[in-house]
């Protein structure tokens, strides 16, 4: 059972007051100022500290790859997961610069992953060796979906115990833009063609096949849009379910969780539909180049801090935003006020 909490209004008011008295133009850092205020509400304190950062990456395979919806086979999931543990992946290199611990989690990779590296130890939480092919049968059982959600919640609990202050989200799973598009279509009430993109790169023919597979799966299984777990188990993925748990854990343990791109965003939307108000504890990093990237953020009511046309996945957008949040927190915490500088403060004027 998720322990829901509300944003601490007093902490937010204190953070807003602090911003308004720092010796700089009012609202000069835009969305970043709003996010620092929201972080105060999430953590229950206007004293913002983001010095301990983590990057949680949910790794899992998807049976729908059998339908030819991706350029590569499922073996790439295991290969990239191994690279995470060795620190030799895009997100790891970026996370090192951002000062974030990388936490790769095997929630459903088909391979055994015995030859992993030691730089970032793999957390072995395998629910099953990849989902079933959603074009032919339900992706997983309700028990499997809920178990994957619990894996995500558990990661947040463990990081909380390590005094982690902010968590970025990432994923790895060949075929997961197909599962994400299927979940998004159901939760947003959109046609498959409206929310489905080329993923890691598909030809026109392969894109059309991907859309048809999603339409077939939704028609076959008829997931209930009012029941997010039903949607996950029928057309979702273990990585999406695991990330859903991470977002739920953010609420339960009072830790800000950063949404990455489309796949992470779909997990965030699933969490919000499961526990309304959950989005209050999320921060948006960027807008994915996938067609439904912005749709998902709009549905969550989140404003991104980056617009760079990114679509690499792995959590690269979320980890790219971490230094921006850190810099905003540093300005907020360390900059002197107008009063301390014996300067007249800026005034807020309303505009017609």
KEFINU-668356 format. One record per atom (N, C-alpha, C, O): x negated, y, z negated; residue in one letter. Coordinates in pm, whole numbers, padded with zeros to 5 digits, always signed. Layout:
XYZa ...
This chain:
-00084-00119+00000x +00000+00000+00000x -00088+00125+00000x -00181+00135-00080x -00059+00220+00088x -00137+00342+00099x -00092+00444-00005x +00027+00472-00017x -00187+00498-00079x -00156+00604-00174x -00164+00737-00099x -00273+00785-00069x -00049+00795-00069x -00045+00920+00005x -00068+01037-00089x -00027+01036-00205x -00133+01139-00036x -00154+01261-00114x -00129+01379-00022x -00131+01367+00100x -00106+01494-00082x -00085+01616-00005x -00208+01704-00014x -00288+01692-00106x -00222+01794+00084x -00331+01890+00079x -00319+01977-00045x -00208+02015-00085x -00432+02008-00106x -00435+02091-00226x -00422+02238-00184x -00518+02298-00135x -00305+02296-00204x -00278+02433-00159x -00365+02536-00230x -00410+02632-00169x -00389+02515-00360x -00471+02611-00434x -00615+02612-00382x -00676+02719-00371x -00667+02495-00352x -00803+02488-00297x -00810+02557-00161x -00908+02623-00130x -00706+02541-00082x -00701+02604+00050x -00692+02756+00038x -00756+02829+00114x -00612+02803-00057x -00600+02948-00078x -00734+03006-00122x -00772+03116-00079x -00806+02933-00207x -00937+02981-00253x -01037+02983-00138x -01119+03074-00128x -01030+02882-00051x -01121+02877+00064x -01090+02990+00163x -01181+03050+00219x -00962+03017+00183x -00922+03126+00272x -00969+03260+00217x -01017+03346+00291x -00955+03277+00087x -01001+03401+00020x -01151+03419+00040x -01198+03529+00069x -01225+03311+00026x -01371+03316+00044x -01406+03360+00187x -01489+03448+00205x -01344+03299+00287x -01369+03337+00426x -01342+03485+00449x -01419+03554+00515x -01234+03534+00393x -01191+03672+00418x -01281+03776+00351x -01271+03895+00381x -01368+03733+00260x -01455+03827+00190x -01603+03812+00228x -01688+03888+00181x -01633+03713+00314x -01770+03699+00363x -01799+03814+00460x -01711+03855+00536x -01921+03864+00458x -01958+03983+00537x -01974+03951+00686x -02085+03948+00739x -01863+03928+00750x -01857+03903+00894x -01716+03937+00942x -01626+03953+00860x -01696+03948+01073x -01561+03974+01124x -01463+03865+01081x -01497+03747+01077x -01342+03906+01050x -01239+03812+01008x -01213+03708+01117x -01199+03741+01234x -01206+03582+01074x -01173+03469+01163x -01275+03454+01277x -01243+03398+01382x -01396+03504+01256x -01497+03502+01361x -01539+03363+01407x -01583+03347+01520x -01525+03263+01321x -01562+03126+01359x -01440+03043+01401x -01449+02921+01417x -01328+03112+01420x -01210+03048+01480x -01166+02919+01414x -01145+02915+01293x -01151+02816+01494x -01100+02687+01447x -01187+02630+01335x -01137+02563+01246x -01317+02657+01339x -01406+02605+01237x -01369+02660+01098x -01380+02588+00999x -01326+02783+01092x -01282+02839+00964x -01156+02767+00915x -01145+02733+00798x -01064+02744+01006x -00941+02672+00971x -00974+02532+00920x -00914+02483+00825x -01071+02467+00985x -01106+02331+00945x -01172+02326+00808x -01148+02233+00731x -01255+02425+00777x -01315+02430+00643x -01207+02449+00537x -01213+02388+00430x -01109+02533+00566x -00997+02552+00473x -00921+02420+00454x -00882+02385+00343x -00901+02348+00565x -00831+02220+00557x -00913+02116+00479x -00858+02035+00405x -01046+02119+00497x -01132+02027+00421x -01119+02054+00272x -01119+01961+00191x -01109+02181+00235x -01088+02215+00094x -00959+02151+00044x -00954+02097-00067x -00855+02156+00126x -00728+02094+00088x -00737+01944+00080x -00676+01882-00007x -00813+01883+00171x -00829+01737+00172x -00903+01688+00048x -00864+01588-00013x -01009+01759+00011x -01094+01714-00099x -01048+01767-00234x -01091+01718-00338x -00959+01867-00231x -00909+01923-00356x -01003+02021-00421x -00990+02050-00541x -01099+02075-00343x -01195+02170-00400x -01238+02272-00296x -01263+02234-00181x -01247+02402-00332x -01298+02502-00238x -01450+02499-00226x -01507+02572-00144x -01515+02417-00306x -01660+02399-00295x -01687+02291-00190x -01672+02172-00217x -01726+02333-00072x -01740+02241+00041x -01882+02186+00049x -01979+02261+00054x -01892+02054+00051x -02021+01987+00066x -02005+01874+00168x -01926+01782+00148x -02079+01883+00278x -02071+01782+00384x -02206+01715+00407x -02237+01671+00518x -02287+01707+00301x -02424+01659+00320x -02435+01509+00343x -02536+01463+00397x -02335+01433+00306x -02338+01288+00331x -02234+01254+00437x -02113+01261+00413x -02282+01217+00555x -02194+01192+00669x -02207+01048+00715x -02314+00987+00703x -02098+00993+00765x -02101+00856+00818x -02027+00848+00950x -01934+00925+00977x -02070+00754+01031x -02010+00729+01163x -01964+00584+01163x -02047+00494+01175x -01834+00559+01151x -01780+00423+01148x -01738+00382+01289x -01655+00449+01351x -01795+00273+01338x -01767+00227+01474x -01701+00089+01467x -01764-00007+01424x -01576+00081+01509x -01505-00046+01513x -01530-00117+01646x -01505-00061+01753x -01580-00240+01639x -01618-00314+01759x -01531-00438+01774x -01518-00517+01680x -01471-00456+01892x -01383-00571+01914x -01360-00592+02063x -01366-00498+02142x -01335-00716+02099x -01305-00749+02238x -01155-00755+02262x -01075-00766+02169x -01119-00747+02391x -00979-00742+02432x -00952-00843+02543x -01015-00839+02649x -00858-00934+02516x -00829-01040+02613x -00780-00990+02747x -00790-01062+02846x -00727-00868+02752x -00673-00813+02876x -00781-00792+02982x -00749-00771+03099x -00907-00798+02943x -01018-00786+03039x -01005-00892+03149x -01052-00872+03261x -00940-01004+03116x -00918-01111+03215x -00841-01062+03337x -00847-01124+03444x -00769-00951+03323x -00686-00900+03431x -00761-00806+03526x -00701-00749+03616x -00891-00790+03507x -00970-00705+03596x -00944-00557+03578x -00941-00481+03675x -00925-00515+03453x -00893-00374+03425x -01017-00292+03389x -01006-00174+03357x -01134-00353+03395x -01258-00282+03363x -01368-00320+03461x -01361-00424+03527x -01470-00236+03469x -01581-00263+03560x -01668-00377+03512x -01725-00451+03592x -01678-00392+03379x -01769-00490+03322x -01694-00597+03244x -01575-00582+03216x -01765-00704+03211x -01705-00812+03134x -01719-00791+02985x -01783-00696+02939x -01659-00882+02908x -01657-00865+02764x -01794-00878+02701x -01813-00835+02587x -01892-00938+02772x -02025-00953+02715x -02090-00819+02680x -02180-00813+02597x -02043-00712+02745x -02100-00580+02720x -02063-00532+02579x -02141-00460+02516x -01947-00572+02530x -01909-00534+02393x -02014-00581+02293x -02058-00503+02209x -02053-00706+02303x -02154-00761+02212x -02289-00694+02232x -02359-00664+02135x -02326-00670+02356x -02456-00608+02385x -02466-00469+02323x -02567-00435+02262x -02361-00389+02339x -02364-00253+02284x -02355-00258+02132x -02418-00177+02064x -02278-00351+02078x -02271-00365+01932x -02408-00395+01875x -02447-00339+01772x -02483-00484+01940x -02620-00512+01896x -02705-00386+01902x -02787-00361+01813x -02686-00307+02007x -02763-00182+02019x -02732-00084+01906x -02819-00010+01862x -02606-00085+01860x -02572+00000+01745x -02660-00036+01625x -02713+00053+01557x -02675-00164+01600x -02751-00208+01482x -02900-00176+01495x -02971-00166+01395x -02946-00161+01618x -03087-00128+01642x -03110+00022+01653x -03225+00067+01662x -03003+00100+01651x -03014+00244+01666x -03039+00287+01808x -03077+00401+01833x -03018+00194+01903x -03049+00220+02043x -02921+00231+02127x -02901+00154+02221x -02837+00327+02090x -02714+00355+02166x -02694+00505+02162x -02748+00574+02076x -02617+00556+02255x -02597+00701+02265x -02555+00761+02132x -02614+00860+02087x -02454+00703+02070x -02402+00761+01947x -02503+00754+01833x -02504+00842+01746x -02589+00651+01833x -02689+00639+01728x -02793+00751+01739x -02833+00809+01638x -02834+00779+01860x -02933+00886+01882x -02874+01020+01841x -02942+01102+01779x -02748+01042+01875x -02680+01166+01836x -02658+01172+01685x -02673+01278+01625x -02622+01059+01626x -02596+01054+01482x -02724+01082+01403x -02719+01146+01297x -02836+01036+01454x -02963+01061+01386x -02990+01211+01380x -03032+01263+01277x -02966+01281+01490x -02984+01426+01493x -02883+01495+01401x -02915+01596+01338x -02762+01440+01393x -02658+01501+01310x -02671+01465+01163x -02600+01521+01079x -02762+01374+01130x -02780+01334+00991x -02670+01244+00940x -02634+01251+00822x -02617+01160+01027x -02506+01072+00988x -02549+00926+00985x -02621+00879+01073x -02505+00856+00883x -02526+00711+00873x -02434+00641+00973x -02316+00675+00983x -02487+00545+01047x -02406+00469+01142x -02360+00339+01077x -02440+00264+01021x -02230+00314+01085x -02171+00195+01023x -02098+00113+01131x -01979+00134+01153x -02170+00021+01198x -02102-00064+01297x -02026-00177+01228x -02079-00243+01138x -01903-00199+01270x -01817-00299+01206x -01768-00397+01312x -01706-00357+01410x -01796-00525+01292x -01744-00628+01381x -01607-00670+01329x -01596-00748+01235x -01503-00616+01393x -01367-00651+01353x -01307-00753+01449x -01198-00806+01425x -01379-00781+01561x -01323-00878+01655x -01405-00898+01781x -01348-00918+01888x -01538-00894+01771x -01624-00917+01888x -01624-01067+01918x -01634-01148+01826x -01613-01103+02045x -01601-01243+02083x -01728-01323+02055x -01721-01441+02020x -01846-01260+02070x -01973-01329+02048x -02006-01339+01899x -01944-01273+01816x -02106-01423+01868x -02142-01448+01728x -02223-01335+01666x -02217-01315+01545x -02299-01260+01748x -02378-01146+01701x -02479-01186+01593x -02490-01120+01490x -02551-01292+01618x -02651-01337+01519x -02784-01263+01531x -02860-01258+01434x -02813-01205+01647x -02943-01142+01670x -02935-00990+01665x -02982-00922+01755x -02875-00939+01560x -02858-00794+01547x -02981-00730+01482x -03065-00797+01422x -02989-00597+01497x -03099-00523+01438x -03074-00493+01292x -02970-00530+01236x -03170-00425+01230x -03162-00399+01087x -03151-00250+01054x -03129-00214+00939x -03166-00165+01154x -03163-00022+01125x -03027+00018+01068x -03019+00091+00969x -02921-00030+01133x -02786-00005+01085x -02716-00141+01072x -02657-00189+01169x -02722-00203+00955x -02668-00338+00937x -02523-00350+00980x -02440-00265+00950x -02494-00457+01052x -02358-00483+01099x -02271-00530+00983x -02310-00620+00909x -02155-00470+00969x -02059-00516+00870x -01969-00620+00938x -01889-00585+01026x -01981-00743+00897x -01907-00852+00961x -01771-00869+00895x -01760-00919+00783x -01667-00827+00967x -01530-00833+00916x -01438-00892+01023x -01323-00851+01036x -01488-00988+01098x -01417-01041+01215x -01284-01104+01177x -01277-01196+01096x -01179-01052+01236x -01045-01107+01217x -01021-01224+01312x -00961-01325+01275x -01069-01209+01434x -01057-01312+01538x -01156-01274+01649x -01204-01161+01654x -01185-01367+01735x -01282-01344+01843x -01217-01274+01961x -01206-01330+02070x -01172-01151+01938x -01104-01074+02041x -00956-01103+02043x -00911-01208+01999x -00880-01007+02095x -00735-01026+02104x -00699-01118+02219x -00784-01150+02303x -00575-01160+02222x -00524-01238+02334x -00491-01145+02451x -00486-01024+02433x -00471-01200+02566x -00442-01122+02686x -00299-01068+02680x -00203-01144+02697x -00286-00938+02655x -00154-00878+02637x -00067-00883+02762x +00054-00862+02753x -00126-00910+02877x -00046-00923+02999x +00033-01053+03001x +00127-01069+03080x -00006-01147+02913x +00058-01278+02913x +00122-01314+02780x +00221-01386+02775x +00064-01262+02671x +00118-01289+02537x +00085-01172+02446x +00005-01085+02482x +00146-01170+02331x +00118-01061+02237x -00029-01062+02199x -00089-01168+02182x -00088-00943+02185x -00231-00930+02162x -00275-00999+02032x -00382-01059+02027x -00192-00991+01929x -00224-01052+01801x -00097-01069+01719x +00009-01022+01757x -00109-01136+01607x +00004-01151+01517x +00011-01028+01425x -00083-00950+01418x +00123-01014+01357x +00135-00903+01264x +00031-00916+01152x -00026-00816+01109x +00008-01038+01107x -00091-01059+01000x -00230-01017+01045x -00305-00957+00969x -00264-01050+01170x -00396-01012+01223x -00409-00860+01236x -00513-00803+01206x -00302-00796+01282x -00304-00650+01296x -00320-00584+01159x -00399-00491+01144x -00245-00631+01061x -00253-00571+00928x -00389-00598+00863x -00441-00514+00789x -00446-00714+00891x -00579-00746+00837x -00684-00651+00894x -00775-00608+00823x -00672-00620+01024x -00765-00527+01087x -00750-00386+01030x -00849-00316+01010x -00626-00345+01004x -00602-00215+00940x -00671-00211+00803x -00733-00111+00767x -00660-00320+00729x -00720-00325+00595x -00872-00315+00603x -00936-00257+00515x -00930-00371+00709x -01075-00360+00728x -01116-00212+00732x -01215-00172+00670x -01039-00133+00805x -01069+00010+00815x -01057+00081+00682x -01142+00162+00646x -00951+00051+00607x -00931+00112+00475x -01048+00076+00384x -01096+00161+00308x -01092-00049+00391x -01202-00096+00306x -01333-00022+00335x -01411+00005+00244x -01356+00010+00464x -01479+00083+00499x -01480+00220+00433x -01584+00265+00383x -01365+00287+00431x -01357+00420+00369x -01379+00409+00219x -01447+00492+00159x -01320+00307+00158x -01340+00288+00013x -01488+00272-00019x -01539+00334-00112x -01557+00189+00058x -01699+00164+00033x -01781+00291+00054x -01874+00317-00022x -01748+00369+00155x -01821+00493+00180x -01792+00596+00072x -01880+00674+00035x -01669+00597+00023x -01634+00686-00089x -01720+00653-00211x -01767+00742-00281x -01739+00524-00235x -01821+00481-00348x -01966+00524-00332x -02040+00536-00430x -02008+00547-00206x -02144+00594-00177x -02151+00747-00170x -02252+00803-00128x -02044+00813-00211x -02034+00959-00214x -02038+01021-00075x -02087+01133-00058x -01986+00949+00025x -01975+01005+00160x -01874+01120+00158x -01771+01112+00090x -01904+01228+00232x -01820+01348+00229x -01737+01369+00355x -01638+01442+00352x -01777+01305+00465x -01701+01320+00591x -01731+01199+00679x -01845+01152+00684x -01630+01148+00747x -01644+01028+00830x -01603+01059+00973x -01494+01111+00998x -01691+01025+01067x -01658+01033+01210x -01618+00893+01257x -01663+00793+01201x -01533+00886+01358x -01481+00757+01404x -01529+00725+01546x -01539+00813+01631x -01558+00598+01568x -01599+00553+01701x -01553+00410+01725x -01502+00345+01634x -01571+00362+01846x -01526+00227+01881x -01611+00171+01994x -01677+00244+02068x -01607+00040+02007x -01669-00027+02120x -01587-00152+02151x -01570-00240+02067x -01537-00158+02275x -01461-00276+02313x -01421-00266+02459x -01330-00190+02493x -01486-00342+02545x -01451-00337+02687x -01302-00368+02703x -01250-00465+02647x -01235-00284+02781x -01091-00298+02801x -01006-00215+02707x -00884-00219+02714x -01071-00138+02617x -00989-00070+02516x -00923+00059+02564x -00839+00114+02492x -00957+00109+02682x -00875+00219+02733x -00742+00165+02787x -00644+00239+02797x -00739+00037+02822x -00614-00026+02863x -00521-00043+02743x -00403-00007+02749x -00574-00097+02634x -00491-00115+02515x -00447+00021+02459x -00333+00037+02416x -00538+00118+02460x -00504+00252+02408x -00396+00317+02493x -00305+00381+02439x -00405+00301+02623x -00304+00359+02711x -00168+00293+02689x -00065+00360+02695x -00169+00164+02663x -00044+00093+02637x +00020+00143+02508x +00140+00169+02504x -00061+00156+02402x -00009+00206+02274x +00039+00349+02289x +00145+00386+02238x -00039+00431+02359x -00001+00572+02378x +00129+00584+02456x +00214+00666+02422x +00145+00503+02560x +00268+00509+02640x +00391+00484+02552x +00492+00552+02566x +00380+00385+02463x +00493+00352+02377x +00516+00460+02272x +00630+00505+02254x +00411+00503+02202x +00427+00599+02093x +00464+00738+02142x +00535+00812+02073x +00417+00774+02262x +00448+00907+02317x +00573+00907+02405x +00621+01013+02444x +00624+00788+02437x +00740+00781+02523x +00710+00823+02666x +00792+00887+02731x +00591+00786+02715x +00547+00824+02849x +00539+00702+02940x +00531+00589+02892x +00540+00726+03070x +00516+00618+03165x +00367+00584+03164x +00283+00670+03136x +00336+00460+03195x +00196+00415+03194x +00109+00502+03284x -00005+00533+03248x +00160+00540+03398x +00080+00619+03493x +00045+00757+03439x -00052+00818+03483x +00125+00808+03344x +00101+00940+03288x -00014+00941+03188x -00079+01043+03168x -00039+00827+03124x -00137+00823+03015x -00260+00739+03047x -00351+00729+02964x -00264+00680+03164x -00372+00587+03197x -00476+00650+03288x -00443+00708+03391x -00603+00639+03246x -00713+00694+03325x -00808+00586+03372x -00778+00467+03364x -00923+00629+03421x -01019+00537+03481x -01116+00475+03382x -01201+00394+03419x -01103+00512+03253x -01191+00453+03153x -01336+00480+03184x -01374+00594+03208x -01418+00375+03183x -01561+00390+03212x -01589+00402+03361x -01704+00409+03402x -01482+00406+03442x -01501+00425+03586x -01436+00315+03667x -01490+00204+03676x -01321+00343+03727x -01250+00245+03808x -01221+00302+03946x -01205+00423+03962x -01214+00213+04044x -01173+00253+04178x -01024+00281+04176x -00955+00250+04078x -00973+00341+04284x -00829+00368+04293x -00749+00238+04282x -00645+00233+04216x -00799+00135+04347x -00730+00005+04345x -00727-00054+04204x -00624-00104+04159x -00841-00046+04134x -00849-00102+03998x -00762-00021+03902x -00702-00077+03811x -00756+00111+03922x -00672+00196+03836x -00525+00157+03853x -00452+00149+03755x -00484+00135+03974x -00345+00095+03999x -00317-00040+03934x -00209-00061+03878x -00412-00131+03941x -00394-00262+03877x -00383-00245+03725x -00301-00312+03661x -00464-00158+03668x -00460-00131+03524x -00322-00079+03482x -00266-00124+03382x -00269+00014+03559x -00136+00069+03529x -00030-00041+03537x +00058-00048+03451x -00038-00125+03637x +00059-00234+03654x +00052-00333+03538x +00154-00383+03492x -00070-00361+03492x -00087-00453+03378x -00021-00395+03253x +00045-00468+03179x -00040-00267+03230x +00020-00202+03113x +00172-00204+03123x +00240-00236+03026x +00224-00170+03239x +00369-00172+03259x +00426-00312+03237x +00532-00328+03176x +00355-00412+03286x +00399-00550+03271x +00402-00590+03124x +00496-00654+03078x +00297-00552+03050x +00287-00589+02909x +00399-00525+02828x +00460-00590+02743x +00425-00397+02853x +00529-00327+02779x +00667-00386+02811x +00751-00401+02722x +00688-00418+02937x +00815-00477+02979x +00833-00617+02919x +00943-00655+02880x +00724-00692+02913x +00728-00829+02863x +00753-00835+02712x +00834-00915+02666x +00683-00751+02636x +00685-00762+02490x +00782-00665+02422x +00822-00686+02307x +00820-00558+02493x +00913-00459+02440x +00876-00414+02297x +00954-00432+02204x +00758-00356+02281x +00720-00308+02148x +00814-00199+02099x +00863-00118+02176x +00838-00200+01969x +00930-00105+01905x +00854+00023+01871x +00769+00021+01783x +00883+00133+01940x +00809+00257+01919x +00825+00311+01777x +00743+00390+01731x +00930+00268+01708x +00953+00314+01570x +00872+00233+01469x +00868+00267+01351x +00807+00125+01515x +00729+00037+01427x +00586+00028+01480x +00558-00055+01566x +00495+00113+01431x +00358+00116+01485x +00284-00017+01476x +00203-00048+01563x +00310-00094+01373x +00242-00224+01362x +00291-00318+01471x +00214-00397+01525x +00419-00310+01504x +00473-00391+01613x +00407-00353+01745x +00376-00440+01827x +00384-00223+01766x +00317-00176+01887x +00174-00228+01891x +00128-00278+01994x +00103-00217+01779x -00035-00264+01771x -00045-00413+01802x -00129-00454+01883x +00038-00492+01739x +00025-00636+01754x +00061-00684+01895x +00009-00785+01942x +00149-00612+01961x +00194-00657+02093x +00103-00609+02206x +00072-00685+02298x +00060-00483+02200x -00018-00429+02313x -00144-00355+02270x -00208-00289+02352x -00181-00365+02142x -00297-00292+02092x -00423-00374+02087x -00433-00478+02152x -00520-00326+02009x -00648-00394+01995x -00694-00391+01851x -00647-00310+01771x -00785-00480+01818x -00838-00487+01683x -00917-00362+01646x -00916-00318+01531x -00986-00304+01745x -01062-00182+01717x -00968-00066+01686x -00995+00015+01596x -00857-00057+01759x -00758+00048+01732x -00697+00028+01593x -00679+00123+01518x -00665-00096+01561x -00608-00127+01429x -00708-00093+01318x -00669-00036+01216x -00835-00127+01339x -00936-00096+01239x -00951+00053+01218x -00963+00099+01104x -00950+00129+01327x -00961+00275+01315x -00835+00334+01252x -00842+00433+01179x -00721+00274+01279x -00598+00317+01212x -00618+00310+01061x -00577+00400+00988x -00681+00203+01016x -00710+00187+00874x -00807+00292+00822x -00794+00337+00708x -00904+00331+00905x -00998+00435+00863x -00924+00566+00837x -00949+00634+00737x -00833+00602+00927x -00756+00725+00908x -00666+00717+00786x -00650+00816+00714x -00607+00601+00762x -00525+00584+00643x -00611+00592+00517x -00570+00647+00415x -00732+00537+00525x -00824+00543+00413x -00865+00685+00380x -00889+00718+00264x -00875+00770+00483x -00910+00909+00461x -00810+00978+00369x -00848+01056+00282x -00682+00947+00389x -00577+01003+00303x -00588+00944+00162x -00584+01016+00063x -00603+00813+00156x -00603+00747+00025x -00719+00792-00062x -00704+00806-00184x -00836+00816+00000x -00955+00848-00079x -00998+00994-00067x -01103+01031-00120x -00919+01077-00001x -00946+01219+00005x -01073+01255+00078x -01148+01343+00034x -01099+01188+00191x -01218+01215+00271x -01175+01261+00410x -01092+01194+00473x -01227+01372+00461x -01195+01415+00598x -01244+01311+00699x -01356+01263+00689x -01160+01278+00795x -01196+01183+00900x -01184+01253+01035x -01082+01314+01066x -01290+01243+01115x -01298+01313+01243x -01251+01222+01355x -01303+01112+01375x -01151+01270+01430x -01100+01199+01547x -01200+01216+01661x -01247+01327+01686x -01231+01108+01730x -01322+01116+01845x -01240+01149+01970x -01180+01256+01978x -01236+01059+02066x -01165+01084+02192x -01032+01014+02198x -00960+01005+02098x -00998+00964+02316x -00866+00908+02342x -00836+00786+02256x -00729+00778+02194x -00928+00691+02251x -00904+00566+02179x -00889+00592+02029x -00796+00544+01965x -00983+00669+01975x -00976+00709+01835x -00849+00789+01809x -00785+00774+01704x -00812+00875+01904x -00692+00955+01890x -00566+00872+01885x -00473+00903+01811x -00562+00765+01964x -00446+00675+01961x -00436+00606+01825x -00327+00588+01772x -00551+00568+01769x -00551+00510+01635x -00502+00611+01532x -00427+00577+01441x -00546+00736+01548x -00501+00843+01457x -00351+00862+01466x -00284+00879+01365x -00298+00859+01589x -00153+00874+01608x -00078+00757+01547x +00029+00774+01488x -00134+00637+01560x -00073+00519+01498x -00067+00534+01346x +00033+00500+01283x -00177+00584+01289x -00180+00606+01143x -00076+00710+01102x -00007+00691+01002x -00065+00817+01178x +00033+00922+01147x +00175+00868+01155x +00260+00904+01074x +00203+00782+01253x +00337+00726+01265x +00365+00627+01152x +00480+00612+01109x +00260+00560+01103x +00277+00468+00991x +00302+00545+00861x +00389+00509+00782x +00224+00650+00841x +00233+00730+00719x +00238+00877+00756x +00134+00943+00762x +00357+00932+00781x +00369+01073+00819x +00298+01164+00719x +00314+01150+00598x +00222+01258+00772x +00142+01347+00688x -00004+01309+00687x -00090+01385+00642x -00033+01189+00738x -00171+01140+00744x -00261+01233+00827x -00379+01247+00796x -00206+01297+00930x -00284+01384+01018x -00341+01505+00944x -00436+01567+00992x -00284+01539+00828x -00336+01650+00749x -00481+01626+00707x -00554+01720+00679x -00521+01500+00703x -00655+01464+00658x -00748+01431+00775x -00852+01368+00756x -00710+01474+00894x -00790+01450+01013x -00845+01582+01070x -00784+01688+01053x -00959+01573+01135x -01018+01684+01209x -01039+01640+01353x -01081+01527+01377x -01009+01726+01447x -01026+01691+01589x -01163+01738+01637x -01202+01852+01613x -01235+01650+01706x -01367+01686+01755x -01362+01746+01895x -01408+01858+01916x -01305+01671+01991x -01305+01718+02129x -01183+01667+02203x -01105+01587+02150x -01168+01714+02325x -01059+01667+02411x -01116+01568+02512x -01199+01605+02595x -01072+01446+02505x -01119+01345+02598x -01079+01378+02741x -00976+01442+02764x -01159+01334+02837x -01127+01354+02978x -01017+01259+03024x -00964+01274+03134x -00981+01160+02941x -00870+01070+02977x -00740+01150+02984x -00724+01247+02910x -00646+01111+03071x -00523+01189+03092x -00445+01222+02966x -00390+01332+02953x -00440+01128+02872x -00359+01150+02751x -00440+01204+02634x -00387+01213+02523x -00566+01240+02657x -00648+01290+02548x -00585+01408+02476x -00576+01409+02353x -00542+01508+02553x -00482+01627+02493x -00341+01599+02443x -00297+01657+02344x -00270+01509+02511x -00134+01474+02466x -00136+01421+02323x -00052+01458+02241x -00232+01335+02295x -00242+01273+02163x -00273+01378+02057x -00212+01379+01950x -00368+01468+02085x -00401+01573+01989x -00282+01665+01964x -00258+01707+01851x -00209+01697+02070x -00090+01781+02054x +00014+01712+01966x +00079+01775+01883x +00029+01581+01985x +00126+01506+01905x +00085+01504+01758x +00169+01497+01669x -00046+01511+01733x -00098+01512+01596x -00102+01652+01537x -00117+01668+01416x -00087+01754+01622x -00096+01892+01576x -00238+01933+01541x -00258+02017+01453x -00336+01875+01609x -00477+01903+01581x -00541+01985+01692x -00509+01968+01810x -00632+02076+01653x -00702+02161+01748x -00849+02121+01752x -00916+02122+01648x -00902+02085+01869x -01042+02041+01879x -01140+02158+01873x -01104+02272+01902x -01264+02127+01834x -01368+02230+01830x -01458+02226+01952x -01539+02316+01973x -01445+02120+02035x -01530+02104+02154x -01443+02076+02275x -01349+01996+02269x -01475+02142+02385x -01417+02109+02516x -01534+02094+02613x -01586+02193+02665x -01574+01972+02636x -01693+01949+02718x -01672+01842+02824x -01768+01800+02889x -01548+01796+02842x -01522+01693+02943x -01585+01560+02910x -01615+01482+03001x -01606+01530+02783x -01671+01406+02742x -01576+01287+02752x -01457+01300+02727x -01632+01172+02788x -01551+01050+02793x -01640+00927+02775x -01610+00820+02829x -01749+00941+02699x -01843+00831+02682x -01792+00729+02581x -01822+00610+02593x -01716+00773+02482x -01669+00681+02379x -01775+00661+02271x -01863+00745+02254x -01766+00551+02200x -01858+00513+02092x -01847+00603+01969x -01900+00569+01863x -01778+00718+01982x -01775+00816+01874x -01866+00934+01902x -01893+01014+01812x -01912+00947+02027x -02008+01053+02060x -01948+01192+02043x -02019+01284+02001x -01821+01209+02074x -01758+01339+02055x -01744+01374+01908x -01767+01488+01869x -01707+01275+01827x -01690+01298+01683x -01823+01333+01618x -01830+01423+01534x -01929+01261+01655x -02059+01288+01593x -02117+01420+01644x -02193+01485+01573x -02081+01459+01766x -02127+01588+01818x -02066+01704+01740x -02125+01811+01731x -01948+01682+01685x -01880+01788+01609x -01933+01801+01467x -01915+01905+01404x -01998+01698+01415x -02044+01702+01276x -02137+01820+01246x -02119+01885+01143x -02235+01850+01334x -02320+01967+01305x -02242+02098+01306x -02277+02192+01234x -02136+02107+01387x -02055+02228+01389x -01983+02246+01255x -01978+02356+01200x -01927+02137+01203x -01862+02144+01072x -01964+02179+00964x -01936+02256+00873x -02084+02120+00975x -02189+02148+00877x -02232+02295+00881x -02249+02358+00777x -02250+02348+01001x -02290+02489+01014x -02183+02582+00959x -02214+02680+00891x -02057+02551+00987x -01948+02633+00933x -01947+02627+00781x -01926+02728+00714x -01970+02508+00726x -01974+02492+00581x -02090+02570+00520x -02078+02626+00411x -02202+02573+00591x -02318+02648+00542x -02290+02798+00539x -02323+02866+00441x -02228+02850+00645x -02192+02992+00648x -02095+03022+00534x -02111+03120+00461x -01996+02937+00521x -01893+02953+00418x -01955+02955+00278x -01916+03036+00193x -02049+02866+00253x -02105+02850+00119x -02216+02948+00086x -02231+02989-00029x -02295+02987+00187x -02420+03059+00158x -02419+03208+00194x -02500+03284+00142x -02329+03249+00281x -02333+03388+00326x -02282+03482+00217x -02189+03449+00143x -02343+03599+00207x -02304+03698+00106x -02172+03765+00145x -02130+03760+00261x -02109+03828+00047x -01980+03894+00070x -02000+04042+00099x -02109+04097+00081x -01893+04106+00143x -01897+04251+00164x -01932+04322+00034x -02012+04416+00033x -01871+04278-00075x -01895+04342-00204x -02041+04332-00246x -02099+04429-00296x -02101+04214-00224x -02242+04195-00260x -02335+04283-00177x -02445+04317-00220x -02289+04319-00056x -02368+04405+00032x -02327+04552+00024x -02378+04636+00098x -02234+04581-00067x -02183+04718-00084x -02129+04774+00047x -02155+04889+00083x -02054+04691+00117x -01995+04729+00245x -01843+04726+00235x -01786+04652+00155x -01779+04808+00315x -01633+04809+00320x -01585+04685+00396x -01641+04650+00500x -01483+04621+00344x -01434+04498+00405x -01352+04526+00530x -01292+04632+00545x -01352+04425+00622x -01262+04431+00737x -01118+04422+00688x -01090+04358+00586x -01028+04484+00760x -00887+04481+00727x -00812+04395+00829x -00847+04391+00947x -00712+04327+00781x -00628+04244+00869x -00511+04330+00916x -00438+04387+00835x -00492+04338+01048x -00381+04415+01105x -00288+04320+01181x -00333+04230+01251x -00159+04343+01165x -00063+04265+01241x -00048+04328+01379x -00065+04449+01395x -00015+04245+01477x +00001+04294+01614x +00142+04267+01662x +00199+04160+01639x +00197+04366+01730x +00334+04352+01780x +00338+04252+01892x +00444+04226+01948x 
